[in-house]
Amino acid sequence: MFSGLFTAQGIVTLLLGVAAFALEVFALVDAVRHRPDAFVAAGKRTKQFWSIILGVATLLGFVSIGSNLTFSIGLIAVVAAAIYMADVRPALRQVSGGGRGGQHMGPYGPW
């Protein structure tokens, strides 16, 4: 069962699977923490849509960690998380006030 786990390819596959799973979990947590109206204001799909997509992606990513047989399933999950991170998250941050350009914010305002 673990014969290929300790080969160089097995280790690389495992590390890539864990990194992809971390990306999927981060994207899911980020989507859940935003307000539902921010998605609409950013011109993106609803919070429910992205939560379901990223939840399924996270589940598929977990299943495909370290497995060569489910590589295409893991790839689909990574693509879903990458689309969220590259397109939806920046739009949500801009609408929610998270993308302030070069302005630094402290606990009492800008500095």
N, CA and C of each residue as an Amber inpcrd file, in Angstrom:
protein
   333
   0.8180000  -1.1960000   0.0000000   0.0000000   0.0000000   0.0000000
   0.8630000   1.2600000   0.0000000   1.9120000   1.3000000   0.8000000
   2.7640000   2.4800000   0.8930000   4.0680000   2.3110000   0.1290000
   4.1080000   1.4130000  -0.8500000   5.3470000   1.1350000  -1.5520000
   5.8650000   2.3450000  -2.3260000   4.9700000   3.1180000  -2.9520000
   5.4040000   4.2680000  -3.7260000   5.5100000   5.5460000  -2.9260000
   5.1530000   5.5010000  -1.6550000   5.1180000   6.7060000  -0.8480000
   6.5030000   7.2800000  -0.5800000   7.5090000   6.4230000  -0.4480000
   8.8230000   6.8980000  -0.0580000   9.7830000   7.0390000  -1.2340000
   9.2800000   6.9300000  -2.4400000  10.1140000   7.2250000  -3.6000000
  10.1080000   8.7280000  -3.8220000  11.0140000   9.1970000  -4.6750000
  11.0870000  10.6370000  -4.9430000   9.7830000  11.1360000  -5.5570000
   9.2320000  10.3820000  -6.4760000   7.9640000  10.7800000  -7.0960000
   6.8260000  10.7680000  -6.0840000   6.8350000   9.8070000  -5.2070000
   5.7970000   9.7370000  -4.1820000   5.8430000  10.9150000  -3.2360000
   7.0410000  11.3180000  -2.8680000   7.2000000  12.4610000  -1.9650000
   6.7620000  13.7500000  -2.6480000   7.1610000  13.9260000  -3.9150000
   6.7650000  15.1300000  -4.6570000   5.2490000  15.1640000  -4.8350000
   4.6620000  14.0190000  -5.1680000   3.2110000  13.9520000  -5.3210000
   2.5000000  14.2900000  -4.0150000   3.0200000  13.7760000  -2.9210000
   2.4280000  14.0630000  -1.6170000   2.5480000  15.5470000  -1.2690000
   3.7180000  16.1400000  -1.4940000   3.9080000  17.5600000  -1.1850000
   3.0170000  18.4530000  -2.0520000   2.9120000  18.1290000  -3.3340000
   2.0340000  18.9080000  -4.2150000   0.5650000  18.7580000  -3.8040000
   0.1810000  17.5680000  -3.3950000  -1.1880000  17.3450000  -2.9360000
  -1.5030000  18.1300000  -1.6750000  -0.5690000  18.1640000  -0.7540000
  -0.7670000  18.9150000   0.4890000  -0.8220000  20.4120000   0.2010000
   0.0510000  20.8930000  -0.6920000   0.0360000  22.3170000  -1.0480000
  -1.2660000  22.7020000  -1.7380000  -1.7460000  21.8470000  -2.6290000
  -3.0150000  22.1110000  -3.3110000  -4.1670000  22.1060000  -2.3200000
  -4.1420000  21.1660000  -1.3830000  -5.1930000  21.1050000  -0.3650000
  -5.1750000  22.3580000   0.5110000  -3.9940000  22.8440000   0.8530000
  -3.8810000  24.0710000   1.6520000  -4.4760000  25.2580000   0.8910000
  -4.2140000  25.3390000  -0.4080000  -4.7920000  26.4030000  -1.2340000
  -6.3170000  26.3180000  -1.2340000  -6.8430000  25.1220000  -1.3580000
  -8.2980000  24.9360000  -1.4000000  -8.9440000  25.3010000  -0.0600000
  -8.3100000  24.9070000   1.0280000  -8.8400000  25.2560000   2.3510000
  -8.7950000  26.7700000   2.5580000  -7.6860000  27.4070000   2.1730000
  -7.5670000  28.8550000   2.3200000  -8.6490000  29.5780000   1.5190000
  -8.8740000  29.1350000   0.2790000  -9.8980000  29.7570000  -0.5650000
 -11.2850000  29.5840000   0.0490000 -11.5730000  28.3990000   0.5760000
 -12.8750000  28.1570000   1.1950000 -13.0760000  29.0400000   2.4240000
 -12.0810000  29.1140000   3.2780000 -12.1860000  29.9400000   4.4900000
 -12.3450000  31.4140000   4.1100000 -11.6120000  31.8530000   3.1040000
 -11.7200000  33.2400000   2.6620000 -13.1130000  33.5360000   2.1210000
 -13.6700000  32.6270000   1.3510000 -15.0130000  32.8360000   0.7960000
 -16.0660000  32.8810000   1.8920000 -15.9280000  32.0350000   2.8870000
 -16.9240000  31.9650000   3.9580000 -16.8910000  33.2200000   4.8300000
 -15.7380000  33.8380000   4.9700000 -15.6480000  34.9900000   5.8760000
 -16.1560000  36.2970000   5.2640000 -16.3850000  36.3400000   3.9600000
 -16.9130000  37.5550000   3.3310000 -18.4380000  37.6170000   3.4410000
 -18.9500000  38.8360000   3.4660000 -20.4040000  39.0520000   3.5220000
 -21.0430000  38.6400000   2.1920000 -22.2730000  38.1400000   2.2240000
 -22.9520000  37.7490000   0.9750000 -23.1440000  38.9140000   0.0110000
 -23.4060000  40.1180000   0.5310000 -23.6330000  41.2460000  -0.3670000
 -22.3540000  41.7210000  -1.0580000 -21.1840000  41.3560000  -0.5220000
 -19.9270000  41.7340000  -1.1660000 -19.7580000  41.0130000  -2.5020000
 -20.2240000  39.7820000  -2.5850000 -20.1390000  39.0330000  -3.8380000
 -20.9790000  39.7030000  -4.9210000 -22.1810000  40.1220000  -4.5420000
 -23.0700000  40.7850000  -5.4980000 -22.4960000  42.1380000  -5.9010000
 -21.9790000  42.8860000  -4.9240000 -21.4110000  44.2020000  -5.2130000
 -20.1740000  44.1040000  -6.1040000 -19.4410000  43.0070000  -6.0010000
 -18.2500000  42.8170000  -6.8220000 -18.5970000  42.3000000  -8.2150000
 -19.8590000  41.9890000  -8.4460000 -20.2670000  41.4910000  -9.7560000
 -19.8910000  40.0360000  -9.9740000 -19.7750000  39.2790000  -8.9020000
 -19.4110000  37.8620000  -8.9850000 -20.6200000  37.0140000  -8.6190000
 -20.4750000  35.7080000  -8.7300000 -21.5490000  34.8040000  -8.3260000
 -21.7970000  34.9490000  -6.8220000 -22.8320000  34.2960000  -6.3310000
 -23.2200000  34.4500000  -4.9350000 -22.2450000  33.7510000  -3.9890000
 -22.3390000  34.1180000  -2.7320000 -21.5180000  33.4840000  -1.7030000
 -21.8400000  32.0040000  -1.6060000 -23.1110000  31.6650000  -1.7160000
 -23.5220000  30.2640000  -1.6520000 -22.8810000  29.4580000  -2.7830000
 -22.8730000  30.0160000  -3.9920000 -22.2750000  29.3440000  -5.1370000
 -20.8000000  29.0520000  -4.8820000 -20.0480000  30.0810000  -4.4820000
 -18.6180000  29.8930000  -4.2720000 -18.3320000  29.0070000  -3.0710000
 -19.1620000  29.0650000  -2.0410000 -18.9600000  28.1940000  -0.8820000
 -19.1520000  26.7290000  -1.2660000 -20.1460000  26.4540000  -2.0740000
 -20.3810000  25.0710000  -2.5200000 -19.2470000  24.6050000  -3.4290000
 -18.8760000  25.4330000  -4.4080000 -17.7970000  25.0600000  -5.3290000
 -16.4990000  24.7940000  -4.5620000 -16.1510000  25.6920000  -3.6620000
 -14.8960000  25.5390000  -2.9270000 -14.9800000  24.4320000  -1.8800000
 -16.1630000  24.1910000  -1.3350000 -16.3280000  23.0650000  -0.4100000
 -16.1210000  21.7300000  -1.1120000 -16.7080000  21.5940000  -2.3020000
 -16.5140000  20.3750000  -3.0890000 -15.0530000  20.2590000  -3.5230000
 -14.4460000  21.3830000  -3.9150000 -13.0350000  21.3680000  -4.3120000
 -12.1450000  20.9320000  -3.1550000 -12.4400000  21.4020000  -1.9570000
 -11.6590000  21.0160000  -0.7870000 -11.8160000  19.5240000  -0.4940000
 -13.0280000  19.0280000  -0.6170000 -13.2690000  17.5960000  -0.4080000
 -12.5180000  16.7620000  -1.4490000 -12.5930000  17.1680000  -2.7110000
 -11.8830000  16.4450000  -3.7610000 -10.3730000  16.5490000  -3.5840000
  -9.9080000  17.7000000  -3.1360000  -8.4820000  17.8640000  -2.8850000
  -7.9980000  16.9690000  -1.7650000  -8.8110000  16.8180000  -0.7400000
  -8.4460000  15.9340000   0.3690000  -8.3590000  14.4850000  -0.0970000
  -9.3270000  14.0810000  -0.9080000  -9.3620000  12.7020000  -1.4020000
  -8.1620000  12.4070000  -2.3040000  -7.7120000  13.4150000  -3.0430000
  -6.6570000  13.1680000  -4.0210000  -5.2400000  13.4150000  -3.5070000
  -5.0720000  13.6800000  -2.2250000  -3.7190000  13.9040000  -1.6750000
  -2.8930000  12.6390000  -1.8310000  -1.7500000  12.7900000  -2.4920000
  -0.8080000  11.6910000  -2.6210000  -1.2160000  10.5760000  -3.5590000
  -2.2660000  10.7500000  -4.3160000  -2.7450000   9.6860000  -5.1900000
  -2.5200000  10.0620000  -6.6500000  -1.8880000   9.1700000  -7.3890000
  -1.7010000   9.3970000  -8.8160000  -2.9650000   9.0810000  -9.6010000
  -3.8130000   8.2400000  -9.0600000  -5.0130000   7.8170000  -9.7770000
  -6.0600000   8.9090000  -9.8620000  -6.0980000   9.7760000  -8.8860000
  -7.1060000  10.8390000  -8.8670000  -6.4860000  12.1930000  -9.1980000
  -5.4450000  12.1890000 -10.0020000  -4.7540000  13.4310000 -10.3490000
  -5.6780000  14.4170000 -11.0470000  -6.4910000  13.9430000 -11.9870000
  -7.3650000  14.8600000 -12.7260000  -8.4330000  15.4620000 -11.8150000
  -8.8950000  14.7090000 -10.8390000  -9.8710000  15.2460000  -9.8880000
  -9.2220000  16.3330000  -9.0400000  -8.0030000  16.0750000  -8.5930000
  -7.2730000  17.0800000  -7.8240000  -6.9730000  18.3230000  -8.6470000
  -6.7190000  18.1390000  -9.9230000  -6.4560000  19.2710000 -10.8020000
  -7.6940000  20.1540000 -10.9550000  -8.8540000  19.5390000 -11.0800000
 -10.1100000  20.2940000 -11.1620000 -10.3130000  21.1090000  -9.8850000
 -10.0110000  20.5040000  -8.7430000 -10.1720000  21.1950000  -7.4640000
  -9.2220000  22.3840000  -7.3630000  -7.9850000  22.2210000  -7.8110000
  -7.0080000  23.3110000  -7.7670000  -7.4280000  24.4360000  -8.6970000
  -7.9560000  24.1010000  -9.8650000  -8.3910000  25.1310000 -10.8190000
  -9.5300000  25.9530000 -10.2180000 -10.4770000  25.3030000  -9.5490000
 -11.5830000  26.0320000  -8.9210000 -11.0550000  27.0050000  -7.8590000
 -10.1350000  26.5380000  -7.0250000  -9.5610000  27.4110000  -5.9910000
  -8.7250000  28.5290000  -6.6090000  -8.0090000  28.2220000  -7.6770000
  -7.1790000  29.2420000  -8.3290000  -8.0370000  30.3160000  -8.9850000
  -9.1510000  29.9440000  -9.5730000 -10.0580000  30.9300000 -10.1580000
 -10.5870000  31.8550000  -9.0710000 -10.9620000  31.2800000  -7.9440000
 -11.4370000  32.1130000  -6.8400000 -10.3380000  33.0710000  -6.3770000
  -9.1250000  32.5440000  -6.1920000  -8.0320000  33.3630000  -5.6710000
  -7.6090000  34.4600000  -6.6500000  -7.6490000  34.1700000  -7.9550000
  -7.1620000  35.1350000  -8.9380000  -8.2140000  36.1300000  -9.3910000
  -9.4910000  35.7580000  -9.3400000 -10.5390000  36.6190000  -9.8780000
 -11.4970000  37.1440000  -8.8100000 -12.0380000  36.2530000  -8.0140000
 -13.0860000  36.6380000  -7.0680000 -12.5070000  37.3290000  -5.8350000
 -11.4650000  36.7690000  -5.2540000 -10.9080000  37.3400000  -4.0200000
 -10.4440000  38.7830000  -4.1840000  -9.6990000  39.1290000  -5.2530000
  -9.3170000  40.5470000  -5.4020000 -10.5180000  41.4760000  -5.5440000
 -11.5630000  41.0330000  -6.2410000 -12.7620000  41.8650000  -6.3850000
 -13.4670000  42.0380000  -5.0450000 -13.5090000  40.9800000  -4.2460000
 -14.1330000  41.0720000  -2.9200000 -13.3310000  41.9960000  -2.0070000
 -12.0200000  41.9060000  -2.0820000 -11.1870000  42.7730000  -1.2430000
 -11.3440000  44.2290000  -1.6280000 -11.4970000  44.4950000  -2.9130000
 -11.6780000  45.8670000  -3.3640000 -13.0140000  46.4210000  -2.8860000
 -14.0530000  45.6210000  -2.9780000 -15.3900000  46.0580000  -2.5510000
 -15.4600000  46.1920000  -1.0300000 -14.8110000  45.2760000  -0.3260000
 -14.8780000  45.2610000   1.1360000 -13.9060000  46.2300000   1.7890000
 -13.0730000  46.8830000   0.9870000 -12.1090000  47.8280000   1.5490000
 -10.8030000  47.1910000   1.9310000 -10.5680000  45.9340000   1.5500000
  -9.3130000  45.2600000   1.8720000  -8.1860000  45.6450000   0.9420000
  -8.4960000  46.1070000  -0.2610000  -7.4590000  46.4910000  -1.2040000
  -7.2610000  47.9910000  -1.1760000  -6.4800000  48.4830000  -0.2490000
  -6.3170000  49.9290000  -0.0580000  -5.1290000  50.4930000  -0.8240000
  -4.6260000  49.7460000  -1.7670000  -3.4590000  50.2440000  -2.4960000
  -2.2310000  50.1870000  -1.6190000  -1.4910000  51.2640000  -1.5100000
  -0.2830000  51.2910000  -0.7190000  -0.5010000  51.8470000   0.6790000
  -1.7250000  52.1020000   1.0630000  -2.0130000  52.7230000   2.3570000
  -1.9280000  51.6780000   3.4650000  -1.2000000  51.9970000   4.5240000
  -1.0690000  51.1040000   5.6600000  -2.1420000  51.4460000   6.6770000
  -2.7760000  50.4070000   7.2140000  -3.8170000  50.6240000   8.2080000
  -3.3690000  50.0360000   9.5390000  -3.4670000  50.8450000  10.5690000
  -3.1920000  50.4020000  11.9150000  -4.4930000  50.2400000  12.6700000
  -4.4280000  49.9650000  13.9610000  -5.6520000  49.7740000  14.7240000
  -6.4750000  51.0420000  14.8870000  -5.8470000  52.2100000  14.6930000
  -6.5640000  53.4780000  14.8580000  -6.6940000  54.2650000  13.5570000
  -6.3900000  53.6360000  12.4240000  -6.5150000  54.3050000  11.1490000
  -5.2370000  54.2320000  10.3320000  -5.1610000  55.0200000   9.2830000
  -3.9950000  54.9470000   8.4010000  -2.7470000  55.5460000   9.0420000
  -1.5880000  55.0710000   8.5940000  -0.3160000  55.6400000   9.0310000
   0.6340000  55.6940000   7.8630000
